[in-house]
Amino acid sequence: MDLETVRQNTTATILRFSVPAIVAMLLTSLITVADGFFVGNYVGAEGIAAVNLGLPIIYLFLSIGLMVSVGGAALAQIAFGAGEQSACCQTFRQTVATTVVFAVLTGAAVVLFFEPMLDILGAQGQVREYFKSYYVILLPELILMVVNSCLGMFIRGEGNPQFFMKVNVVSVLLNVVLDDVFAAVLHVGIAGIAVASLLSAAVSFGCLLYYFIKKATVYRLGAFSFSAAVCVKTLLNGSSEFIGEMSTGIAMFAYNFVIMRRIGVDGVTAFTIVGYVSYVFSMVVVGFGQGVSPLVSFCFGAKEGGLARRLRRRTNRLVFAIGAALFLMMTALADWYGGLFVKNITIQEMVRSGMLIFTVSFFFCGMNAITSFYFTAVGNALASALISLSRGFVVLLACIFVLPAYFGMTGVWLAAPVTEAVTMVLCAVLVRRSDCFKAA
């Protein structure tokens, strides 16, 4: 990395580092959307609902993976920016090993909670069977997903984000092809769609492993001396990402709990379809966050706080513009979009009305997430955690349980915009008060 290049071409540098990450995250999200398309068209609305009921499991894996990988990558990049090569490499190796261990332990624990989770949600009949068929196979894929994301963070930090993007392109194309083969040709059903995801994740892992064995210049796999201090600092620094993703998982569980009791399976299906759009946008924002975080950490390690602040402001403008454009596009195309997944008129009408309300949150959520990423990148875990707690847990849960009681399904759609607007106020206060954003 070159500080002068960042200073002279700030926006271009943000895009150079972020676009490959955005493409990678978009491709990851498109796997989910493609799975939803094939499930909806070849399994049915009950299949879409079953997949959505298990989303808290996916967010559990993401929360643990991001906590370790984002926290460790930030420490490694700060060491890299300070010229401490040995500490940088040791942190990388320990981060990867910790990610693998945590992911495997999470997978083992999740299996024990399948039945209790379904009982609490009130899932019965076909929805219950689809859930178990899908997620039993998907668990190994989730372990690989977490490890792949961790390795990708360090590939970007090494300055080679294009390689990770290419790997994700291959993975997505393979996943879509296998979805079509298993669902449309072989008619294996929802289990086949899960197998397609597992196989594509395995191919990605093989490609990333090859990179670190043959091509890596800064981060190389090998033996390391475990440091409890580094481990604790990694987990603390990545705690906001853990809180953010875990809170989202809890919120998804709460959404499903409320919708299943107030609306039923059709409501969960409609919420899932609208949620795909939110998921795609959130992956764009995460791509910006992951792409620009190494730049911020590097600038912060090099004592260039003003440059780090400029990176944050420019990135916020970009995600706001994208959120506004997506809002306009999806409100215009809501009817067509709902018909891609289901032919049920009742569900399509829910999707149309929900899209008009839910996507208002896009004006706020991108900037809130980027601010959280920035606090993590400069080592201010507390501020980042407060933002994540607000938008993913405290305010959101209050909205989920209160608003539907008064407004029904409309209250479900209102929960996200209200939450993000409140969190925007919190972000403004934290940025103003933080030493990291005062003039150098």
TACORQUI-V413760 format. One record per residue. N is the residue number from 1. RES is the residue in three letters. BURIAL is + if it has 16 or more other C-alpha atoms within 10 Angstrom, else -. D_CENTER is the distance of its C-alpha to the mean C-alpha in whole Angstrom. Layout:
N_RES_BURIAL_D_CENTER, N_RES_BURIAL_D_CENTER
This chain:
1_MET_-_26, 2_ASP_-_29, 3_LEU_-_29, 4_GLU_-_31, 5_THR_-_29, 6_VAL_+_26, 7_ARG_+_29, 8_GLN_-_31, 9_ASN_-_28, 10_THR_+_25, 11_THR_-_23, 12_ALA_-_24, 13_THR_+_23, 14_ILE_+_19, 15_LEU_+_19, 16_ARG_+_20, 17_PHE_+_18, 18_SER_+_15, 19_VAL_+_16, 20_PRO_+_15, 21_ALA_+_12, 22_ILE_+_11, 23_VAL_+_13, 24_ALA_+_11, 25_MET_+_8, 26_LEU_+_10, 27_LEU_+_12, 28_THR_+_9, 29_SER_+_9, 30_LEU_+_12, 31_ILE_+_13, 32_THR_+_12, 33_VAL_+_14, 34_ALA_+_17, 35_ASP_+_17, 36_GLY_+_17, 37_PHE_+_20, 38_PHE_+_22, 39_VAL_+_21, 40_GLY_+_22, 41_ASN_+_25, 42_TYR_+_26, 43_VAL_+_26, 44_GLY_+_26, 45_ALA_+_24, 46_GLU_+_24, 47_GLY_+_22, 48_ILE_+_19, 49_ALA_+_20, 50_ALA_+_20, 51_VAL_+_17, 52_ASN_+_15, 53_LEU_+_17, 54_GLY_+_15, 55_LEU_+_12, 56_PRO_+_12, 57_ILE_+_13, 58_ILE_+_10, 59_TYR_+_8, 60_LEU_+_11, 61_PHE_+_10, 62_LEU_+_7, 63_SER_+_9, 64_ILE_+_12, 65_GLY_+_10, 66_LEU_+_9, 67_MET_+_12, 68_VAL_+_14, 69_SER_+_13, 70_VAL_+_12, 71_GLY_+_15, 72_GLY_+_17, 73_ALA_+_16, 74_ALA_+_17, 75_LEU_+_21, 76_ALA_+_21, 77_GLN_+_21, 78_ILE_+_23, 79_ALA_+_26, 80_PHE_+_26, 81_GLY_+_26, 82_ALA_+_29, 83_GLY_-_31, 84_GLU_-_30, 85_GLN_+_30, 86_SER_-_30, 87_ALA_+_28, 88_CYS_+_25, 89_CYS_+_26, 90_GLN_+_26, 91_THR_+_23, 92_PHE_+_21, 93_ARG_+_23, 94_GLN_+_23, 95_THR_+_19, 96_VAL_+_19, 97_ALA_-_21, 98_THR_+_19, 99_THR_+_16, 100_VAL_+_18, 101_VAL_-_20, 102_PHE_+_18, 103_ALA_+_16, 104_VAL_+_19, 105_LEU_-_20, 106_THR_+_17, 107_GLY_+_18, 108_ALA_-_22, 109_ALA_-_21, 110_VAL_+_19, 111_VAL_-_22, 112_LEU_-_24, 113_PHE_-_23, 114_PHE_+_22, 115_GLU_-_26, 116_PRO_-_25, 117_MET_+_22, 118_LEU_+_24, 119_ASP_-_27, 120_ILE_-_25, 121_LEU_+_23, 122_GLY_-_27, 123_ALA_+_26, 124_GLN_-_29, 125_GLY_-_30, 126_GLN_-_29, 127_VAL_+_25, 128_ARG_+_26, 129_GLU_-_27, 130_TYR_+_24, 131_PHE_+_21, 132_LYS_+_23, 133_SER_+_24, 134_TYR_+_20, 135_TYR_+_18, 136_VAL_+_21, 137_ILE_+_21, 138_LEU_+_17, 139_LEU_+_17, 140_PRO_+_18, 141_GLU_+_15, 142_LEU_+_13, 143_ILE_+_15, 144_LEU_+_15, 145_MET_+_11, 146_VAL_+_11, 147_VAL_+_14, 148_ASN_+_13, 149_SER_+_10, 150_CYS_+_13, 151_LEU_+_15, 152_GLY_+_14, 153_MET_+_13, 154_PHE_+_17, 155_ILE_+_18, 156_ARG_+_17, 157_GLY_+_18, 158_GLU_+_21, 159_GLY_-_22, 160_ASN_-_21, 161_PRO_+_18, 162_GLN_+_20, 163_PHE_+_20, 164_PHE_+_16, 165_MET_+_16, 166_LYS_-_19, 167_VAL_+_18, 168_ASN_+_15, 169_VAL_+_17, 170_VAL_-_20, 171_SER_+_17, 172_VAL_+_16, 173_LEU_-_20, 174_LEU_+_21, 175_ASN_+_19, 176_VAL_+_20, 177_VAL_-_23, 178_LEU_+_23, 179_ASP_+_22, 180_ASP_+_25, 181_VAL_+_27, 182_PHE_+_26, 183_ALA_+_26, 184_ALA_-_28, 185_VAL_-_31, 186_LEU_-_31, 187_HIS_-_30, 188_VAL_+_28, 189_GLY_+_26, 190_ILE_+_23, 191_ALA_+_23, 192_GLY_+_24, 193_ILE_+_21, 194_ALA_+_19, 195_VAL_+_21, 196_ALA_+_20, 197_SER_+_17, 198_LEU_+_18, 199_LEU_+_20, 200_SER_+_18, 201_ALA_+_16, 202_ALA_+_19, 203_VAL_+_20, 204_SER_+_18, 205_PHE_+_18, 206_GLY_-_22, 207_CYS_+_21, 208_LEU_+_19, 209_LEU_-_22, 210_TYR_-_25, 211_TYR_+_23, 212_PHE_+_24, 213_ILE_-_27, 214_LYS_-_29, 215_LYS_-_27, 216_ALA_-_25, 217_THR_-_28, 218_VAL_+_26, 219_TYR_+_24, 220_ARG_+_26, 221_LEU_+_26, 222_GLY_-_28, 223_ALA_-_30, 224_PHE_-_29, 225_SER_-_30, 226_PHE_-_28, 227_SER_-_28, 228_ALA_-_27, 229_ALA_-_27, 230_VAL_+_24, 231_CYS_+_22, 232_VAL_-_23, 233_LYS_+_22, 234_THR_+_19, 235_LEU_+_18, 236_LEU_+_19, 237_ASN_+_17, 238_GLY_+_14, 239_SER_+_15, 240_SER_+_13, 241_GLU_+_10, 242_PHE_+_11, 243_ILE_+_12, 244_GLY_+_9, 245_GLU_+_7, 246_MET_+_11, 247_SER_+_12, 248_THR_+_10, 249_GLY_+_11, 250_ILE_+_14, 251_ALA_+_14, 252_MET_+_13, 253_PHE_+_16, 254_ALA_+_18, 255_TYR_+_18, 256_ASN_+_19, 257_PHE_+_22, 258_VAL_+_23, 259_ILE_+_23, 260_MET_+_24, 261_ARG_-_27, 262_ARG_-_28, 263_ILE_-_27, 264_GLY_+_27, 265_VAL_+_25, 266_ASP_+_25, 267_GLY_+_23, 268_VAL_+_20, 269_THR_+_21, 270_ALA_+_21, 271_PHE_+_18, 272_THR_+_16, 273_ILE_+_17, 274_VAL_+_16, 275_GLY_+_13, 276_TYR_+_12, 277_VAL_+_13, 278_SER_+_11, 279_TYR_+_8, 280_VAL_+_9, 281_PHE_+_10, 282_SER_+_7, 283_MET_+_6, 284_VAL_+_9, 285_VAL_+_9, 286_VAL_+_6, 287_GLY_+_9, 288_PHE_+_12, 289_GLY_+_11, 290_GLN_+_10, 291_GLY_+_13, 292_VAL_+_15, 293_SER_+_15, 294_PRO_+_17, 295_LEU_+_20, 296_VAL_+_20, 297_SER_+_20, 298_PHE_+_23, 299_CYS_+_25, 300_PHE_+_25, 301_GLY_+_26, 302_ALA_+_29, 303_LYS_-_30, 304_GLU_+_29, 305_GLY_+_27, 306_GLY_+_28, 307_LEU_+_26, 308_ALA_+_23, 309_ARG_+_24, 310_ARG_+_24, 311_LEU_+_21, 312_ARG_+_19, 313_ARG_-_22, 314_ARG_-_21, 315_THR_+_18, 316_ASN_+_18, 317_ARG_-_20, 318_LEU_+_18, 319_VAL_+_15, 320_PHE_+_18, 321_ALA_-_20, 322_ILE_+_17, 323_GLY_+_16, 324_ALA_+_20, 325_ALA_-_20, 326_LEU_+_18, 327_PHE_+_19, 328_LEU_-_23, 329_MET_-_22, 330_MET_+_20, 331_THR_+_23, 332_ALA_-_26, 333_LEU_-_24, 334_ALA_+_23, 335_ASP_+_26, 336_TRP_-_26, 337_TYR_+_22, 338_GLY_+_23, 339_GLY_-_26, 340_LEU_-_23, 341_PHE_+_22, 342_VAL_+_25, 343_LYS_-_29, 344_ASN_-_29, 345_ILE_-_31, 346_THR_-_30, 347_ILE_+_26, 348_GLN_+_26, 349_GLU_+_28, 350_MET_+_25, 351_VAL_+_22, 352_ARG_+_25, 353_SER_+_25, 354_GLY_+_22, 355_MET_+_20, 356_LEU_+_23, 357_ILE_+_22, 358_PHE_+_18, 359_THR_+_17, 360_VAL_+_19, 361_SER_+_16, 362_PHE_+_15, 363_PHE_+_18, 364_PHE_+_17, 365_CYS_+_13, 366_GLY_+_12, 367_MET_+_15, 368_ASN_+_14, 369_ALA_+_11, 370_ILE_+_13, 371_THR_+_15, 372_SER_+_13, 373_PHE_+_12, 374_TYR_+_16, 375_PHE_+_17, 376_THR_+_16, 377_ALA_+_17, 378_VAL_+_20, 379_GLY_+_20, 380_ASN_+_20, 381_ALA_+_18, 382_LEU_+_20, 383_ALA_+_19, 384_SER_+_16, 385_ALA_+_16, 386_LEU_+_18, 387_ILE_+_16, 388_SER_+_13, 389_LEU_+_16, 390_SER_+_17, 391_ARG_+_14, 392_GLY_+_12, 393_PHE_+_16, 394_VAL_-_19, 395_VAL_+_20, 396_LEU_+_17, 397_LEU_+_19, 398_ALA_-_22, 399_CYS_+_22, 400_ILE_+_20, 401_PHE_+_24, 402_VAL_-_26, 403_LEU_+_25, 404_PRO_+_26, 405_ALA_-_29, 406_TYR_-_31, 407_PHE_-_29, 408_GLY_-_28, 409_MET_+_25, 410_THR_+_25, 411_GLY_+_24, 412_VAL_+_21, 413_TRP_+_20, 414_LEU_+_21, 415_ALA_+_19, 416_ALA_+_16, 417_PRO_+_19, 418_VAL_+_21, 419_THR_+_18, 420_GLU_+_17, 421_ALA_+_20, 422_VAL_-_21, 423_THR_+_18, 424_MET_+_19, 425_VAL_-_23, 426_LEU_+_22, 427_CYS_+_20, 428_ALA_-_23, 429_VAL_-_25, 430_LEU_+_23, 431_VAL_+_23, 432_ARG_-_27, 433_ARG_-_28, 434_SER_-_26, 435_ASP_-_28, 436_CYS_+_25, 437_PHE_+_26, 438_LYS_-_29, 439_ALA_-_32, 440_ALA_-_32
